[in-house]
Amino acid sequence: MFILTTYRKLKALVRSYFLILLLGKYKLNGFRIGPNFKLVNLSGIKIGESVNIGRDCIINCYKNDNKIHLKIGNNVSIGRDFQLNAYKNVSIESNVVIADRVYISDATHNIEDSFLPITNQGTNFESPVIIKEGSWIGINVCILPGVIVGKNSVIAANAVVTKDVLDYEIVGGIPAKALK
């Protein structure tokens, strides 16, 4: 048991060391990320302090144009198996909790030619996604392009959010609707 615990600590330390090398120019106060993560275009991401990202997460910032396309505020907690696509503008403000298996995207697949497979039609930016301060995103939620999640709002588990969520509102369902 001691050897296994020591191995896990050593593995976490090595992962942190390589992450610091990778993110050297970034402020890493309290930043933690789990194993098996994938970050695409790190230069397009701005990360605040005390951010925790769970294991097996995928964060895609597709454009490599030296602009920030994803902003993550301070004290943000993101669960496992999270996927985020930021083509132009996704913002997660401070003190947000995001549960496991959440999907967020500001982009969509092109579907202009019904005779071509979807995979051959590409993807592109649709509209920004903003998750305001203090929000709680439940497990297995899908947030689609153009959505603003209001301050201190709650999105119930398994919801598909297609429209804005007001400040202090609780929503759930497919599509998500006000519950309270």
Secondary structure, DSSP 8 states (H G I E B T S, - for coil): -HHHHHHHHHHHHHHHHHHHHHTTTS--TT-EE-SS-EEE-GGGEEE-SS-EE-TT-EEE----SSS--EEE-SS-EE-TT-EEE-SS-EEE-TT-EE-TT-EEESEEE----TTS-GGGT-EEE---EEE-TT-EE-TT-EE-TT-EE-TT-EE-TT-EE-S-B-TT-EEETTTTEE--
